[in-house]
């Protein structure tokens, strides 16, 4: 069973407040240089319409269009989308329920969703069923969720106890954390064939001890290719970072996991 995290319900009001504290231009700048972006682009089909479901301010939609791709975005926070439209004029985004998209069946070639489906307390099935509906035959799904990594599995009894205490004190469901097996399971149950499952953003809890400055906004990520660490680091710190990006350390400490799958 996935680990349920309780803190504050991820409602429309939550996301409006969340995105209200972000700067759209800064998020686009982060996306331009993020190694996660490189992996996402390599995972997308060469042509066809890309839908980002849960696009927030729309920085990834803007970036993909900037790089010559046909891309559109959907989110359920009209306020966040309005801020994104001011920052990225002409970028096509629309307010929609991600479980009932206002799109025809089989109209998109790729469905991109970063850190979204884990927030449904009933599980990701409803959103994935809609993703399957709007994807064309052989369409590509690129999706990330919080990773129940090795360290978190070891600490699961402690984490579960902490989250139960938060729930007893009035906390609401926030998100699920998933193992690799659970991600594969819910994707296959939704009719997708999994191509890859790649942990990324290792050791977020160690950021204060590493040469990383500031919190990372949604969608930024650390390199997701095992053994490839961020450029520009040298000496002992560079070696330490390189070790973090080996596959065993990504499995142990990766904060998120990126799934790439094909519509069956």
N, C-alpha and C positions, 0 to 999 in steps of 0.2 A: 504494500500500500504506500502511496506517496505520503510525504510528511506535510501536514497542514500547518501553515504559519498563520498565527493570529496577531493582529495589531490594530489595523484600521481597514474597514471595508473599502475595496477599490471600486467605488461608485463613480458615476459621472461627475459628481461634485469633487471627489478626490482627484480625478485626473485633470479637471479644470484648474484646481488649485496647484497641482503638481506642475503642469505645463506653464502656469502663470508665473512661476519662479524661474523659468528657463529663458535664455536668450537665443532666438532662432538662428541668428547669424553665427553665434558661437557654436551652436550645435552642428551647423553645416560645416564649419571649419574643422570641427572634430571628425565628422564623418569623412571629409576629404582625405584626412591623413590616417584614419584608423585602419589597422591591419584587418579588422573584422570586415570592413568594406570590401577589401580585396577578395576575401574568401566568399562573401556574398555574391559579388559579381562573377566569380568563377563558377558559382553554383547555378546561376541563372541561365536560361536558354539564350541562344544568340539573338533571337528576334521574338517579337510578340509582346503583347501587353502585360506589364507587371503591375499587380495590385499590392500595395502595402496596406494590410489590415491592422488598424491600431497605429496610424501614422503620427499621432500627436501633432506637432507643429509642422510636420511634413518635410523635414530636412532630408530624409532619404529619398523621398519622391523628387525633390528639387535636384538632388545630386545625380540621381539616375537620369533624369531628363537632361541635365547639364552634360552628361556623358553620352548623350545620343539615344537613350532608351525611351520607349513609350511607357510611361509610368503614371499611375494615378494613386490616390490615397483615400482611405476611409477611416473615420474615427467617430466615436459617439460623443465627444466633447465639442460642441459647436463653438464654444469660446476659444478652445485651443486652435481649431481650424481657422477661426477668424484672425487670430494673431499670426498664424502661419501665412495666410493669404496676404496680410500686410507686409510680411517680410519677404515673401516669394510671390510677387504678382504673376498671375497667369498660370501658376502651378495648380493642376486640377485635383481638388480634394473635396470630399463631401461627407456630411454627417450621416452615419448609418449605424444601425444595429448590426454588429458583425455576425450575429447569428441569423440574420435575415437580410442579406445584402440586396440592394435594389439593382441587381445585375442579372442579365440573362444567363442561362446555363451555358457552360463551356465557352465563356467569352474571354477568359484570361489565360495567358501562357504560363504565368508564374504567380504564386501567392507568397508574399513575404510578410512575416509577422515576427516581431522581435519583443519578447517579454510580454505577451498578451494572454495567451490561452490559459496560463496557470492561474489567472485571477477569477475564473468561474468556479464557484463553490460546488457545482455539480460535475466538475471535470471538464476536460477539453472537447468532449465528444460533439457537442452542439456546434461549436465554432468550426471544428474540423469537417463536420458533415457539410457545412455551408462552403468551406474551402473546396471540398471535393466537387460540389455542385457547380461552382463557377469556373473551375479549371477545365480546360479542354483535354482531350485524350492525350496521355503522355505528359500532361502539365506538371510543372515542377513546384514543389512545396519547399520553402526555406523558412525554418521556424526555430526560434530559441526559447528555452524555458530554464528556470533555475535548476541547477544540478545538485542532486543528492550525492555528492562526491564521497570518496573514501573517508575523509576526515569527518564529514557530517554523519556518515553512517556509523562510525565509531561513537560519535557523540549524540547519536539519535535519542537515547533515553533522556539525556540531559535537556536537549532541545525540545523534545516532546513535552517534558514536564514544565519547562518554561512557558511554552505556548499554551498549555492547558491552564496555567496560572493566569496568563493574560486573558484568556477566554472567560475564566471565572470572574475576573475583575471588570468584565464588560467589553473586552476586546472583541473585534469582529474578524471573520475570516478574511485574510489578505491574499494568500497564494499557496499553491502546492509546490513542493520541491520533488523532483523525479530522478530516479536512477536511469541509467542507460536502458536497462531492460524494460522499465516502465514506459519510457519514451517510445521505444520500438513497438511495444505492445499497443499503446493507444493509437499510434499511426497505422499499424497494420489493421487494427479493428475498424478504422475509418476508411479503409480501402486504399492505403498507400503502400508502395514498396520502398523500403528504406535503402538509401544509397550510402549514407554516412552519418555518424553521430560523433561530433567533435567537441570536446570540452574547451572552454576558453576563459579568459580573465582569471587566471589562477591566483590564489592567495590574496583575495581582496582584504581579508582581515590583517594581512601583513603589510598593507600599503604604507603605513606610517614608518615602517622599518626599511622601505625600499625607495629608490629615487623616483617616486611618483608624486606629483603635486596636485592637490585638489581632488574633489570627487568627480567621477566620470558620469556624464549624463547617460540616459538611456540610449542604447544603440552604439556607444563607443565600445570597444572591446580590445582585449589584448590579442596578440597573434594567436590564431587557432590552429596553425600547422605545427605539429609536434617538432620540437628541436629548433624552431625559429623564434628568436627573441627579438624585441624591439631594437631597431638600429640606433646607433649613436651612443652606446654604452661601452665602456672599456674597463679593464682592471678587474678587481675582485667583485665589484658590483655587477659588472657585465657578466662575469662568470656565474654569479649567483642567479641573475635573471635568466641566463641561458638554461641553467638547470631547472628553473621553474617551468620551462616550456618543453621539457622532455615529456614523452607520453605518460610515464608513471606519475610524474608530478601533476600533470594536467588531470589525470584520473583521480588523484588524491585531493587536489586543491582547486580545481576549476570551479569558478562561481556559476557559470552558465554552460549550457550545452546547445550546440547548433545542429539541428537535424536537417538533412537534405533528403527529399523523398520524391517519388514519381507517382502520379495518379494511376491506379491500377485499372 
